[in-house]
């Protein structure tokens, strides 16, 4: 019976890793579509969000099956509980990536009011954070989970910089076209800031999985 549970838990881990990989790729592609004004890539990100949503449902069903059939206890129970929680965070991150891709479609054909520098940096930090969060999950590494807080602070600082810069452009030139584009880009930065928050929540659940205590890392 113990071997069956271990096999199920290993399969669950693989599914979570696959979902996290898809989310990380979606964020990267969404930002690339925005920077390169690549409408086809943006549409691919939006269409790919369905697969992320499907994986969330599959993982939840897998978790419930383990709980019902294997009745895990102690650490194994916390692994299943953590998986149930973090797939919700991953699904929301996928939604944000899709929303960023939709901004690419809205701004298609427009010249950007400024070069996109800080927004791609935010996305790269988010992707690094997500990769680290997955490593913390796989290795059950509490120290790595706590280290993600510092990276989230970097994302927050970049968001504030983007917001101030774009707000300055709107004040200088309150024309409808500029305000619309600046607002859309602020939305992108906000989505990336929220992705960082969800990754921090992910890290909190990793700490819970290992220690049984969930800290507030925000």
C-alpha positions as a LaTeX table, in Angstrom:
\begin{tabular}{lrrr}
\hline
Residue & $x$ (\AA) & $y$ (\AA) & $z$ (\AA) \\
\hline
Unk1 & 0.00 & 0.00 & 0.00 \\
Unk2 & 2.86 & 2.36 & 0.80 \\
Unk3 & 4.39 & 1.76 & $-2.64$ \\
Unk4 & 1.06 & 2.57 & $-4.31$ \\
Unk5 & 0.84 & 5.84 & $-2.40$ \\
Unk6 & 4.41 & 6.75 & $-3.31$ \\
Unk7 & 3.71 & 6.07 & $-6.99$ \\
Unk8 & 0.60 & 8.25 & $-6.87$ \\
Unk9 & 2.47 & 11.06 & $-5.14$ \\
Unk10 & 5.30 & 10.91 & $-7.68$ \\
Unk11 & 2.74 & 11.11 & $-10.49$ \\
Unk12 & 1.09 & 14.07 & $-8.76$ \\
Unk13 & 4.45 & 15.83 & $-8.52$ \\
Unk14 & 5.04 & 15.31 & $-12.25$ \\
Unk15 & 1.65 & 16.84 & $-13.05$ \\
Unk16 & 2.33 & 19.92 & $-10.90$ \\
Unk17 & 5.73 & 20.34 & $-12.55$ \\
Unk18 & 4.15 & 20.11 & $-15.99$ \\
Unk19 & 1.55 & 22.74 & $-15.12$ \\
Unk20 & 4.18 & 25.06 & $-13.63$ \\
Unk21 & 6.33 & 24.68 & $-16.74$ \\
Unk22 & 3.40 & 25.61 & $-18.98$ \\
Unk23 & 2.67 & 28.68 & $-16.85$ \\
Unk24 & 6.29 & 29.82 & $-16.87$ \\
Unk25 & 6.42 & 29.41 & $-20.65$ \\
Unk26 & 3.11 & 31.28 & $-21.02$ \\
Unk27 & 4.44 & 34.27 & $-19.10$ \\
Unk28 & 7.58 & 34.35 & $-21.22$ \\
Unk29 & 5.66 & 34.07 & $-24.48$ \\
Unk30 & 3.11 & 36.68 & $-23.45$ \\
Unk31 & 5.81 & 39.24 & $-22.73$ \\
Unk32 & 7.67 & 38.35 & $-25.90$ \\
Unk33 & 4.46 & 38.84 & $-27.88$ \\
Unk34 & 4.10 & 42.30 & $-26.32$ \\
Unk35 & 7.70 & 43.36 & $-26.90$ \\
Unk36 & 7.80 & 42.02 & $-30.46$ \\
Unk37 & 4.19 & 42.99 & $-31.26$ \\
Unk38 & 3.67 & 39.34 & $-32.25$ \\
Unk39 & $-0.07$ & 38.89 & $-32.62$ \\
Unk40 & 0.18 & 35.20 & $-33.59$ \\
Unk41 & 2.19 & 34.40 & $-30.47$ \\
Unk42 & $-0.30$ & 36.32 & $-28.33$ \\
Unk43 & $-3.16$ & 34.26 & $-29.73$ \\
Unk44 & $-1.22$ & 31.07 & $-29.04$ \\
Unk45 & $-0.81$ & 32.08 & $-25.39$ \\
Unk46 & $-4.53$ & 32.79 & $-25.07$ \\
Unk47 & $-5.45$ & 29.46 & $-26.66$ \\
Unk48 & $-2.91$ & 27.62 & $-24.51$ \\
Unk49 & $-4.57$ & 28.82 & $-21.32$ \\
Unk50 & $-7.23$ & 26.14 & $-21.80$ \\
Unk51 & $-4.59$ & 23.44 & $-21.29$ \\
Unk52 & $-3.47$ & 25.08 & $-18.05$ \\
Unk53 & $-7.09$ & 25.17 & $-16.86$ \\
Unk54 & $-7.52$ & 21.50 & $-17.79$ \\
Unk55 & $-4.42$ & 20.54 & $-15.84$ \\
Unk56 & $-5.76$ & 22.30 & $-12.75$ \\
Unk57 & $-8.89$ & 20.13 & $-12.89$ \\
Unk58 & $-6.88$ & 16.95 & $-13.54$ \\
Unk59 & $-4.54$ & 17.62 & $-10.61$ \\
Unk60 & $-7.43$ & 18.41 & $-8.28$ \\
Unk61 & $-9.10$ & 15.14 & $-9.26$ \\
Unk62 & $-5.84$ & 13.29 & $-8.71$ \\
Unk63 & $-5.49$ & 14.85 & $-5.24$ \\
Unk64 & $-9.03$ & 13.91 & $-4.28$ \\
Unk65 & $-8.48$ & 10.35 & $-5.47$ \\
Unk66 & $-5.35$ & 10.05 & $-3.31$ \\
Unk67 & $-7.23$ & 11.41 & $-0.29$ \\
Unk68 & $-10.14$ & 9.03 & $-0.82$ \\
Unk69 & $-8.25$ & 5.87 & $-1.75$ \\
Unk70 & $-4.91$ & 6.12 & 0.04 \\
Unk71 & $-5.81$ & 8.17 & 3.11 \\
Unk72 & $-2.37$ & 9.77 & 3.48 \\
Unk73 & $-1.23$ & 11.08 & 6.85 \\
Unk74 & 1.40 & 13.47 & 8.20 \\
Unk75 & 3.79 & 14.79 & 5.53 \\
Unk76 & 2.12 & 12.93 & 2.68 \\
Unk77 & $-1.19$ & 14.55 & 3.55 \\
Unk78 & 0.47 & 17.97 & 3.53 \\
Unk79 & 1.97 & 17.25 & 0.09 \\
Unk80 & $-1.49$ & 16.57 & $-1.33$ \\
Unk81 & $-2.97$ & 19.61 & 0.44 \\
Unk82 & $-0.15$ & 21.79 & $-0.87$ \\
Unk83 & $-0.67$ & 20.56 & $-4.42$ \\
Unk84 & $-4.37$ & 21.43 & $-4.17$ \\
Unk85 & $-3.49$ & 24.97 & $-3.11$ \\
Unk86 & $-0.64$ & 25.76 & $-5.48$ \\
Unk87 & $-2.49$ & 24.65 & $-8.62$ \\
Unk88 & $-4.97$ & 27.43 & $-7.86$ \\
Unk89 & $-2.09$ & 29.92 & $-7.78$ \\
Unk90 & $-0.70$ & 28.47 & $-11.01$ \\
Unk91 & $-4.07$ & 28.72 & $-12.75$ \\
Unk92 & $-4.33$ & 32.40 & $-11.82$ \\
Unk93 & $-0.82$ & 33.02 & $-13.13$ \\
Unk94 & $-1.88$ & 31.44 & $-16.40$ \\
Unk95 & $-4.85$ & 33.78 & $-16.53$ \\
Unk96 & $-2.57$ & 36.77 & $-16.05$ \\
Unk97 & $-0.31$ & 35.58 & $-18.87$ \\
Unk98 & $-3.39$ & 35.31 & $-21.10$ \\
Unk99 & $-4.47$ & 38.82 & $-20.07$ \\
Unk100 & $-1.04$ & 40.18 & $-21.03$ \\
Unk101 & $-1.35$ & 38.52 & $-24.43$ \\
Unk102 & $-4.73$ & 40.22 & $-24.86$ \\
Unk103 & $-3.02$ & 43.57 & $-24.31$ \\
Unk104 & $-0.70$ & 42.68 & $-27.21$ \\
Unk105 & $-3.80$ & 42.32 & $-29.40$ \\
Unk106 & $-5.28$ & 45.61 & $-28.18$ \\
Unk107 & $-2.06$ & 47.52 & $-28.89$ \\
Unk108 & $-1.37$ & 45.80 & $-32.21$ \\
Unk109 & $-0.04$ & 48.30 & $-34.76$ \\
Unk110 & 0.71 & 51.03 & $-32.22$ \\
Unk111 & 4.16 & 52.49 & $-31.63$ \\
Unk112 & 4.98 & 52.27 & $-27.96$ \\
Unk113 & 5.31 & 55.52 & $-26.06$ \\
Unk114 & 8.58 & 54.30 & $-24.55$ \\
Unk115 & 10.87 & 51.28 & $-24.95$ \\
Unk116 & 9.69 & 48.33 & $-22.87$ \\
Unk117 & 12.50 & 47.74 & $-20.38$ \\
Unk118 & 11.15 & 47.36 & $-16.86$ \\
Unk119 & 8.14 & 45.25 & $-17.88$ \\
Unk120 & 10.31 & 42.51 & $-19.45$ \\
Unk121 & 12.55 & 42.68 & $-16.38$ \\
Unk122 & 9.53 & 42.10 & $-14.17$ \\
Unk123 & 8.55 & 39.09 & $-16.25$ \\
Unk124 & 12.04 & 37.62 & $-16.06$ \\
Unk125 & 12.12 & 37.97 & $-12.26$ \\
Unk126 & 8.69 & 36.31 & $-12.09$ \\
Unk127 & 9.90 & 33.42 & $-14.20$ \\
Unk128 & 13.02 & 33.01 & $-12.07$ \\
Unk129 & 10.84 & 33.07 & $-8.96$ \\
Unk130 & 8.52 & 30.40 & $-10.36$ \\
Unk131 & 11.44 & 28.14 & $-11.24$ \\
Unk132 & 12.82 & 28.58 & $-7.73$ \\
Unk133 & 9.41 & 27.90 & $-6.18$ \\
Unk134 & 9.16 & 24.63 & $-8.07$ \\
Unk135 & 12.66 & 23.66 & $-6.94$ \\
Unk136 & 11.66 & 24.46 & $-3.35$ \\
Unk137 & 8.56 & 22.27 & $-3.78$ \\
Unk138 & 10.46 & 19.34 & $-5.25$ \\
Unk139 & 13.37 & 19.55 & $-2.79$ \\
Unk140 & 11.19 & 20.57 & 0.17 \\
Unk141 & 13.60 & 23.45 & 0.63 \\
Unk142 & 12.23 & 25.94 & 3.16 \\
Unk143 & 15.22 & 28.30 & 2.86 \\
Unk144 & 14.69 & 28.61 & $-0.89$ \\
Unk145 & 11.00 & 29.30 & $-0.33$ \\
Unk146 & 11.79 & 32.12 & 2.11 \\
Unk147 & 14.36 & 33.59 & $-0.32$ \\
Unk148 & 11.57 & 34.26 & $-2.82$ \\
Unk149 & 10.35 & 37.14 & $-0.67$ \\
Unk150 & 13.37 & 39.25 & $-1.67$ \\
Unk151 & 12.68 & 38.63 & $-5.35$ \\
Unk152 & 9.05 & 39.61 & $-4.89$ \\
Unk153 & 10.25 & 42.89 & $-3.39$ \\
Unk154 & 12.18 & 43.46 & $-6.63$ \\
Unk155 & 9.03 & 42.86 & $-8.67$ \\
Unk156 & 7.10 & 45.31 & $-6.50$ \\
Unk157 & 9.80 & 47.96 & $-6.90$ \\
Unk158 & 9.77 & 47.55 & $-10.68$ \\
Unk159 & 5.99 & 47.83 & $-10.73$ \\
Unk160 & 6.16 & 51.09 & $-8.82$ \\
Unk161 & 8.76 & 52.38 & $-11.29$ \\
Unk162 & 6.62 & 51.44 & $-14.29$ \\
Unk163 & 3.56 & 53.05 & $-12.72$ \\
Unk164 & 5.38 & 56.31 & $-11.98$ \\
Unk165 & 6.94 & 56.49 & $-15.44$ \\
Unk166 & 3.69 & 55.86 & $-17.31$ \\
Unk167 & 1.72 & 58.18 & $-15.05$ \\
Unk168 & 4.25 & 60.90 & $-15.89$ \\
Unk169 & 3.65 & 60.34 & $-19.61$ \\
Unk170 & $-0.11$ & 60.65 & $-19.10$ \\
Unk171 & 0.29 & 63.90 & $-17.18$ \\
Unk172 & 2.53 & 65.36 & $-19.89$ \\
Unk173 & 0.27 & 64.29 & $-22.74$ \\
Unk174 & $-3.35$ & 63.56 & $-21.72$ \\
Unk175 & $-4.42$ & 62.64 & $-25.25$ \\
Unk176 & $-6.80$ & 59.71 & $-25.48$ \\
Unk177 & $-4.45$ & 57.46 & $-27.47$ \\
Unk178 & $-1.52$ & 57.92 & $-25.12$ \\
Unk179 & $-3.61$ & 57.52 & $-21.98$ \\
Unk180 & $-5.16$ & 54.34 & $-23.38$ \\
Unk181 & $-1.79$ & 52.78 & $-24.17$ \\
Unk182 & $-0.24$ & 53.83 & $-20.87$ \\
Unk183 & $-3.22$ & 52.35 & $-19.02$ \\
Unk184 & $-2.84$ & 49.07 & $-20.89$ \\
Unk185 & 0.86 & 48.88 & $-20.06$ \\
Unk186 & 0.16 & 49.63 & $-16.41$ \\
Unk187 & $-2.29$ & 46.73 & $-16.49$ \\
Unk188 & 0.48 & 44.47 & $-17.82$ \\
Unk189 & 2.78 & 45.55 & $-15.00$ \\
Unk190 & $-0.02$ & 44.97 & $-12.50$ \\
Unk191 & $-0.55$ & 41.45 & $-13.85$ \\
Unk192 & 3.16 & 40.73 & $-13.43$ \\
Unk193 & 3.09 & 42.13 & $-9.90$ \\
Unk194 & 0.18 & 39.84 & $-9.08$ \\
Unk195 & 2.04 & 36.85 & $-10.53$ \\
Unk196 & 4.83 & 37.60 & $-8.06$ \\
Unk197 & 2.28 & 37.63 & $-5.24$ \\
Unk198 & 0.92 & 34.24 & $-6.29$ \\
Unk199 & 4.43 & 32.80 & $-6.39$ \\
Unk200 & 4.97 & 34.10 & $-2.85$ \\
Unk201 & 1.75 & 32.32 & $-1.85$ \\
Unk202 & 3.15 & 29.21 & $-3.55$ \\
Unk203 & 6.27 & 29.56 & $-1.35$ \\
Unk204 & 4.11 & 29.83 & 1.77 \\
Unk205 & 2.47 & 26.51 & 0.94 \\
Unk206 & 5.87 & 24.89 & 0.44 \\
Unk207 & 6.83 & 25.97 & 3.97 \\
Unk208 & 3.52 & 24.52 & 5.20 \\
Unk209 & 4.20 & 21.25 & 3.40 \\
Unk210 & 7.54 & 20.85 & 5.14 \\
Unk211 & 6.85 & 22.32 & 8.58 \\
Unk212 & 3.09 & 22.21 & 9.07 \\
Unk213 & 3.08 & 25.99 & 9.62 \\
Unk214 & 2.09 & 28.52 & 6.96 \\
Unk215 & 3.90 & 31.87 & 7.34 \\
Unk216 & 2.72 & 35.16 & 5.89 \\
Unk217 & 5.49 & 36.05 & 3.43 \\
Unk218 & 3.68 & 38.96 & 1.75 \\
\hline
\end{tabular}
